[in-house]
Amino acid sequence: MELADKIENGGLNGGLNSGLKSLFDTIKDNPGIKAKDASILLDNRAISTIEKQIKELSNKGLIERRGSKKAGGYYAVKNEE
């Protein structure tokens, strides 16, 4: 399945999930970003909200964390298909 299809079929477009799409786009455009920096880029969205959304995107297989807890960050998963 193409990455764009995962986003469409996973319900990231429109409605209540527009926050997920904006976070995914932020991570895709800023590889290695930390949750705190994503919060700032997304108009100071609450860190707790960012963390919940990161967990959901990670569970869907759209993003992954790389590196240590202190120095690592989030990356969009490359489409291998």
N, CA, C and O atoms as CSV, one atom per row, in Angstrom:
chain,resi,resn,atom,element,x,y,z
A,1,MET,N,N,0.847,-1.174,0.000
A,1,MET,CA,C,0.000,0.000,0.000
A,1,MET,C,C,0.897,1.243,0.000
A,1,MET,O,O,1.847,1.335,0.777
A,2,GLU,N,N,0.588,2.169,-0.860
A,2,GLU,CA,C,1.322,3.424,-0.940
A,2,GLU,C,C,1.111,4.230,0.336
A,2,GLU,O,O,0.076,4.105,0.992
A,3,LEU,N,N,2.094,5.056,0.684
A,3,LEU,CA,C,1.990,5.882,1.875
A,3,LEU,C,C,0.771,6.798,1.794
A,3,LEU,O,O,0.060,6.971,2.783
A,4,ALA,N,N,0.529,7.379,0.637
A,4,ALA,CA,C,-0.637,8.258,0.471
A,4,ALA,C,C,-1.930,7.487,0.710
A,4,ALA,O,O,-2.882,8.030,1.271
A,5,ASP,N,N,-1.970,6.213,0.283
A,5,ASP,CA,C,-3.151,5.388,0.506
A,5,ASP,C,C,-3.352,5.118,1.989
A,5,ASP,O,O,-4.487,5.104,2.467
A,6,LYS,N,N,-2.254,4.900,2.731
A,6,LYS,CA,C,-2.365,4.677,4.171
A,6,LYS,C,C,-2.981,5.899,4.840
A,6,LYS,O,O,-3.808,5.773,5.743
A,7,ILE,N,N,-2.576,7.068,4.395
A,7,ILE,CA,C,-3.119,8.291,4.983
A,7,ILE,C,C,-4.600,8.403,4.654
A,7,ILE,O,O,-5.413,8.678,5.536
A,8,GLU,N,N,-4.959,8.191,3.388
A,8,GLU,CA,C,-6.362,8.281,2.976
A,8,GLU,C,C,-7.195,7.214,3.685
A,8,GLU,O,O,-8.228,7.522,4.279
A,9,ASN,N,N,-6.744,5.959,3.620
A,9,ASN,CA,C,-7.506,4.853,4.184
A,9,ASN,C,C,-7.464,4.840,5.703
A,9,ASN,O,O,-8.365,4.299,6.344
A,10,GLY,N,N,-6.429,5.431,6.285
A,10,GLY,CA,C,-6.313,5.486,7.729
A,10,GLY,C,C,-7.124,6.600,8.340
A,10,GLY,O,O,-7.163,6.730,9.563
A,11,GLY,N,N,-7.769,7.403,7.529
A,11,GLY,CA,C,-8.637,8.434,8.045
A,11,GLY,C,C,-7.919,9.689,8.492
A,11,GLY,O,O,-8.429,10.405,9.354
A,12,LEU,N,N,-6.755,9.981,7.937
A,12,LEU,CA,C,-6.033,11.166,8.377
A,12,LEU,C,C,-6.499,12.434,7.686
A,12,LEU,O,O,-6.123,13.530,8.102
A,13,ASN,N,N,-7.298,12.317,6.653
A,13,ASN,CA,C,-7.768,13.512,5.949
A,13,ASN,C,C,-9.128,13.935,6.463
A,13,ASN,O,O,-10.057,13.131,6.546
A,14,GLY,N,N,-9.231,15.226,6.812
A,14,GLY,CA,C,-10.512,15.805,7.169
A,14,GLY,C,C,-10.990,15.485,8.571
A,14,GLY,O,O,-10.401,14.667,9.278
A,15,GLY,N,N,-12.061,16.138,8.955
A,15,GLY,CA,C,-12.743,15.865,10.201
A,15,GLY,C,C,-11.881,15.999,11.441
A,15,GLY,O,O,-11.012,16.868,11.521
A,16,LEU,N,N,-12.130,15.136,12.396
A,16,LEU,CA,C,-11.441,15.181,13.668
A,16,LEU,C,C,-9.964,14.851,13.554
A,16,LEU,O,O,-9.193,15.182,14.455
A,17,ASN,N,N,-9.552,14.211,12.476
A,17,ASN,CA,C,-8.177,13.786,12.337
A,17,ASN,C,C,-7.296,14.781,11.588
A,17,ASN,O,O,-6.176,14.441,11.208
A,18,SER,N,N,-7.776,15.992,11.371
A,18,SER,CA,C,-6.953,16.968,10.672
A,18,SER,C,C,-5.695,17.284,11.475
A,18,SER,O,O,-4.664,17.635,10.900
A,19,GLY,N,N,-5.773,17.162,12.807
A,19,GLY,CA,C,-4.591,17.354,13.649
A,19,GLY,C,C,-3.529,16.311,13.380
A,19,GLY,O,O,-2.336,16.613,13.408
A,20,LEU,N,N,-3.953,15.083,13.120
A,20,LEU,CA,C,-2.998,14.019,12.779
A,20,LEU,C,C,-2.308,14.316,11.459
A,20,LEU,O,O,-1.098,14.132,11.325
A,21,LYS,N,N,-3.079,14.772,10.495
A,21,LYS,CA,C,-2.493,15.069,9.183
A,21,LYS,C,C,-1.500,16.211,9.285
A,21,LYS,O,O,-0.429,16.151,8.681
A,22,SER,N,N,-1.834,17.247,10.036
A,22,SER,CA,C,-0.908,18.371,10.162
A,22,SER,C,C,0.367,17.952,10.894
A,22,SER,O,O,1.454,18.419,10.553
A,23,LEU,N,N,0.248,17.080,11.893
A,23,LEU,CA,C,1.439,16.583,12.586
A,23,LEU,C,C,2.260,15.711,11.651
A,23,LEU,O,O,3.483,15.843,11.604
A,24,PHE,N,N,1.611,14.819,10.903
A,24,PHE,CA,C,2.341,13.970,9.954
A,24,PHE,C,C,3.084,14.829,8.930
A,24,PHE,O,O,4.250,14.571,8.632
A,25,ASP,N,N,2.420,15.836,8.401
A,25,ASP,CA,C,3.065,16.717,7.419
A,25,ASP,C,C,4.259,17.446,8.033
A,25,ASP,O,O,5.283,17.633,7.375
A,26,THR,N,N,4.127,17.855,9.288
A,26,THR,CA,C,5.229,18.539,9.983
A,26,THR,C,C,6.420,17.605,10.149
A,26,THR,O,O,7.562,18.013,9.940
A,27,ILE,N,N,6.162,16.360,10.522
A,27,ILE,CA,C,7.243,15.379,10.690
A,27,ILE,C,C,7.885,15.070,9.340
A,27,ILE,O,O,9.107,14.961,9.237
A,28,LYS,N,N,7.062,14.931,8.314
A,28,LYS,CA,C,7.571,14.636,6.973
A,28,LYS,C,C,8.460,15.776,6.463
A,28,LYS,O,O,9.480,15.529,5.820
A,29,ASP,N,N,8.077,17.002,6.747
A,29,ASP,CA,C,8.821,18.170,6.270
A,29,ASP,C,C,10.032,18.511,7.143
A,29,ASP,O,O,10.897,19.284,6.732
A,30,ASN,N,N,10.091,17.936,8.340
A,30,ASN,CA,C,11.181,18.222,9.290
A,30,ASN,C,C,11.712,16.921,9.881
A,30,ASN,O,O,11.493,16.658,11.064
A,31,PRO,N,N,12.403,16.099,9.091
A,31,PRO,CA,C,12.885,14.807,9.596
A,31,PRO,C,C,13.738,14.973,10.853
A,31,PRO,O,O,14.597,15.852,10.930
A,32,GLY,N,N,13.481,14.110,11.831
A,32,GLY,CA,C,14.229,14.142,13.072
A,32,GLY,C,C,13.678,15.109,14.098
A,32,GLY,O,O,14.327,15.374,15.111
A,33,ILE,N,N,12.498,15.637,13.854
A,33,ILE,CA,C,11.914,16.630,14.757
A,33,ILE,C,C,11.538,15.997,16.098
A,33,ILE,O,O,11.151,14.830,16.163
A,34,LYS,N,N,11.656,16.768,17.138
A,34,LYS,CA,C,11.260,16.352,18.477
A,34,LYS,C,C,9.830,16.830,18.736
A,34,LYS,O,O,9.356,17.772,18.101
A,35,ALA,N,N,9.151,16.169,19.675
A,35,ALA,CA,C,7.761,16.512,19.984
A,35,ALA,C,C,7.630,17.976,20.397
A,35,ALA,O,O,6.681,18.649,19.996
A,36,LYS,N,N,8.574,18.471,21.192
A,36,LYS,CA,C,8.521,19.859,21.656
A,36,LYS,C,C,8.597,20.834,20.472
A,36,LYS,O,O,7.870,21.827,20.432
A,37,ASP,N,N,9.477,20.544,19.514
A,37,ASP,CA,C,9.605,21.415,18.342
A,37,ASP,C,C,8.361,21.331,17.455
A,37,ASP,O,O,7.935,22.334,16.882
A,38,ALA,N,N,7.784,20.133,17.344
A,38,ALA,CA,C,6.549,19.986,16.571
A,38,ALA,C,C,5.434,20.806,17.207
A,38,ALA,O,O,4.629,21.419,16.507
A,39,SER,N,N,5.390,20.814,18.527
A,39,SER,CA,C,4.388,21.608,19.241
A,39,SER,C,C,4.498,23.083,18.873
A,39,SER,O,O,3.490,23.746,18.631
A,40,ILE,N,N,5.720,23.591,18.833
A,40,ILE,CA,C,5.939,25.000,18.499
A,40,ILE,C,C,5.508,25.293,17.061
A,40,ILE,O,O,4.847,26.297,16.796
A,41,LEU,N,N,5.888,24.406,16.134
A,41,LEU,CA,C,5.525,24.605,14.727
A,41,LEU,C,C,4.012,24.514,14.500
A,41,LEU,O,O,3.486,25.080,13.543
A,42,LEU,N,N,3.332,23.805,15.379
A,42,LEU,CA,C,1.882,23.634,15.236
A,42,LEU,C,C,1.128,24.559,16.192
A,42,LEU,O,O,0.167,24.154,16.846
A,43,ASP,N,N,1.586,25.805,16.255
A,43,ASP,CA,C,0.907,26.851,17.036
A,43,ASP,C,C,0.766,26.487,18.514
A,43,ASP,O,O,-0.288,26.684,19.119
A,44,ASN,N,N,1.846,25.953,19.078
A,44,ASN,CA,C,1.899,25.597,20.504
A,44,ASN,C,C,0.809,24.621,20.921
A,44,ASN,O,O,0.195,24.762,21.979
A,45,ARG,N,N,0.581,23.619,20.059
A,45,ARG,CA,C,-0.337,22.534,20.417
A,45,ARG,C,C,0.210,21.859,21.677
A,45,ARG,O,O,1.424,21.709,21.816
A,46,ALA,N,N,-0.646,21.463,22.569
A,46,ALA,CA,C,-0.221,20.868,23.838
A,46,ALA,C,C,0.671,19.645,23.609
A,46,ALA,O,O,0.394,18.820,22.738
A,47,ILE,N,N,1.746,19.536,24.401
A,47,ILE,CA,C,2.668,18.409,24.280
A,47,ILE,C,C,1.931,17.092,24.496
A,47,ILE,O,O,2.212,16.111,23.808
A,48,SER,N,N,0.995,17.055,25.437
A,48,SER,CA,C,0.247,15.819,25.687
A,48,SER,C,C,-0.544,15.407,24.444
A,48,SER,O,O,-0.653,14.218,24.143
A,49,THR,N,N,-1.087,16.370,23.735
A,49,THR,CA,C,-1.811,16.094,22.494
A,49,THR,C,C,-0.853,15.584,21.428
A,49,THR,O,O,-1.148,14.608,20.739
A,50,ILE,N,N,0.295,16.246,21.291
A,50,ILE,CA,C,1.311,15.817,20.323
A,50,ILE,C,C,1.722,14.375,20.604
A,50,ILE,O,O,1.816,13.566,19.680
A,51,GLU,N,N,1.968,14.048,21.871
A,51,GLU,CA,C,2.405,12.698,22.234
A,51,GLU,C,C,1.338,11.655,21.896
A,51,GLU,O,O,1.674,10.572,21.417
A,52,LYS,N,N,0.066,11.958,22.133
A,52,LYS,CA,C,-1.025,11.040,21.779
A,52,LYS,C,C,-1.094,10.846,20.265
A,52,LYS,O,O,-1.284,9.731,19.778
A,53,GLN,N,N,-0.937,11.954,19.526
A,53,GLN,CA,C,-1.002,11.872,18.075
A,53,GLN,C,C,0.211,11.132,17.519
A,53,GLN,O,O,0.082,10.384,16.550
A,54,ILE,N,N,1.378,11.328,18.113
A,54,ILE,CA,C,2.575,10.602,17.692
A,54,ILE,C,C,2.364,9.101,17.886
A,54,ILE,O,O,2.721,8.300,17.023
A,55,LYS,N,N,1.785,8.733,19.017
A,55,LYS,CA,C,1.522,7.317,19.281
A,55,LYS,C,C,0.585,6.734,18.225
A,55,LYS,O,O,0.798,5.623,17.739
A,56,GLU,N,N,-0.449,7.489,17.876
A,56,GLU,CA,C,-1.398,7.006,16.867
A,56,GLU,C,C,-0.741,6.869,15.492
A,56,GLU,O,O,-0.955,5.874,14.800
A,57,LEU,N,N,0.055,7.863,15.097
A,57,LEU,CA,C,0.754,7.788,13.807
A,57,LEU,C,C,1.748,6.636,13.795
A,57,LEU,O,O,1.907,5.954,12.782
A,58,SER,N,N,2.410,6.424,14.911
A,58,SER,CA,C,3.367,5.323,15.028
A,58,SER,C,C,2.659,3.976,14.923
A,58,SER,O,O,3.140,3.072,14.240
A,59,ASN,N,N,1.522,3.841,15.598
A,59,ASN,CA,C,0.741,2.603,15.534
A,59,ASN,C,C,0.246,2.314,14.126
A,59,ASN,O,O,0.104,1.153,13.742
A,60,LYS,N,N,-0.018,3.357,13.357
A,60,LYS,CA,C,-0.455,3.188,11.967
A,60,LYS,C,C,0.717,2.882,11.040
A,60,LYS,O,O,0.518,2.583,9.863
A,61,GLY,N,N,1.940,2.956,11.567
A,61,GLY,CA,C,3.124,2.667,10.765
A,61,GLY,C,C,3.540,3.813,9.860
A,61,GLY,O,O,4.262,3.597,8.887
A,62,LEU,N,N,3.101,5.024,10.162
A,62,LEU,CA,C,3.412,6.174,9.314
A,62,LEU,C,C,4.675,6.910,9.751
A,62,LEU,O,O,5.338,7.548,8.934
A,63,ILE,N,N,5.011,6.822,11.050
A,63,ILE,CA,C,6.220,7.483,11.545
A,63,ILE,C,C,6.965,6.523,12.458
A,63,ILE,O,O,6.413,5.524,12.919
A,64,GLU,N,N,8.229,6.844,12.712
A,64,GLU,CA,C,9.015,6.068,13.657
A,64,GLU,C,C,9.974,6.989,14.387
A,64,GLU,O,O,10.329,8.060,13.896
A,65,ARG,N,N,10.385,6.552,15.565
A,65,ARG,CA,C,11.368,7.299,16.342
A,65,ARG,C,C,12.721,6.667,16.097
A,65,ARG,O,O,12.857,5.443,16.116
A,66,ARG,N,N,13.716,7.498,15.868
A,66,ARG,CA,C,15.089,7.034,15.677
A,66,ARG,C,C,15.995,7.764,16.652
A,66,ARG,O,O,15.803,8.947,16.933
A,67,GLY,N,N,16.979,7.049,17.161
A,67,GLY,CA,C,17.945,7.668,18.057
A,67,GLY,C,C,17.562,7.527,19.515
A,67,GLY,O,O,16.549,6.920,19.863
A,68,SER,N,N,18.398,8.104,20.352
A,68,SER,CA,C,18.189,8.012,21.791
A,68,SER,C,C,17.025,8.896,22.237
A,68,SER,O,O,16.535,9.737,21.483
A,69,LYS,N,N,16.600,8.683,23.479
A,69,LYS,CA,C,15.494,9.481,24.010
A,69,LYS,C,C,15.866,10.960,24.055
A,69,LYS,O,O,15.026,11.825,23.804
A,70,LYS,N,N,17.121,11.247,24.374
A,70,LYS,CA,C,17.554,12.637,24.494
A,70,LYS,C,C,17.842,13.295,23.141
A,70,LYS,O,O,17.483,14.452,22.921
A,71,ALA,N,N,18.483,12.562,22.245
A,71,ALA,CA,C,18.934,13.174,20.995
A,71,ALA,C,C,18.144,12.742,19.760
A,71,ALA,O,O,18.350,13.290,18.677
A,72,GLY,N,N,17.245,11.769,19.909
A,72,GLY,CA,C,16.517,11.253,18.753
A,72,GLY,C,C,15.354,12.119,18.343
A,72,GLY,O,O,15.070,13.147,18.958
A,73,GLY,N,N,14.681,11.685,17.284
A,73,GLY,CA,C,13.532,12.419,16.789
A,73,GLY,C,C,12.632,11.529,15.959
A,73,GLY,O,O,12.867,10.326,15.849
A,74,TYR,N,N,11.610,12.113,15.379
A,74,TYR,CA,C,10.600,11.377,14.611
A,74,TYR,C,C,10.807,11.578,13.114
A,74,TYR,O,O,11.178,12.654,12.645
A,75,TYR,N,N,10.550,10.494,12.388
A,75,TYR,CA,C,10.729,10.475,10.936
A,75,TYR,C,C,9.511,9.824,10.291
A,75,TYR,O,O,8.931,8.889,10.842
A,76,ALA,N,N,9.128,10.327,9.118
A,76,ALA,CA,C,8.098,9.665,8.328
A,76,ALA,C,C,8.715,8.382,7.771
A,76,ALA,O,O,9.865,8.380,7.332
A,77,VAL,N,N,7.954,7.305,7.793
A,77,VAL,CA,C,8.440,6.029,7.295
A,77,VAL,C,C,8.416,6.058,5.776
A,77,VAL,O,O,7.413,6.427,5.164
A,78,LYS,N,N,9.528,5.665,5.180
A,78,LYS,CA,C,9.594,5.629,3.715
A,78,LYS,C,C,8.769,4.468,3.198
A,78,LYS,O,O,8.719,3.399,3.806
A,79,ASN,N,N,8.126,4.694,2.071
A,79,ASN,CA,C,7.328,3.665,1.441
A,79,ASN,C,C,8.262,2.669,0.782
A,79,ASN,O,O,9.011,3.027,-0.127
A,80,GLU,N,N,8.225,1.423,1.231
A,80,GLU,CA,C,9.122,0.395,0.711
A,80,GLU,C,C,8.529,-0.349,-0.478
A,80,GLU,O,O,9.232,-1.117,-1.134
A,81,GLU,N,N,7.250,-0.135,-0.765
A,81,GLU,CA,C,6.587,-0.890,-1.835
A,81,GLU,C,C,6.723,-0.230,-3.168
A,81,GLU,O,O,6.220,-0.744,-4.166
